[in-house]
Amino acid sequence: MEPFWSVVKTGAALAIVLGLIGLAAWLAKRFLPAHWSVAGSSQMVRVLSRAPLGVGREVIVIEVSGARLVVGVTASQVTLLARFEGDVLHSEHVGPLAVITNKEA
């Protein structure tokens, strides 16, 4: 009967330790500032929108230090497709594309 209780004690101790680790992780994620956490969002780079194009390919609109960029992303590279300057969208390949207005009609 002694080996049975030894296994039960070891299992209970392991469960308590794992529970404490999980509780510490939850508390850190909940209460620590975002710049301290690994998964926190960066203030320099924000993903504004993304659109999948197929397996492993997507177009993403990001904001970097106030500049808005349109990038194409694959498994092996990231390509700058266009950038916004004010209300004008500039393509890296053909120049200004369109004037975008935010005014209501």
Secondary structure, DSSP 8 states (H G I E B T S, - for coil): -HHHHHHHHHHHHHHHHHHHHHHHHHHHHHHS-GGGSTT---SSEEEEEEEEEETTEEEEEEEETTEEEEEEE-SS-EEEEEEEETTEEEETTTEEEEE------
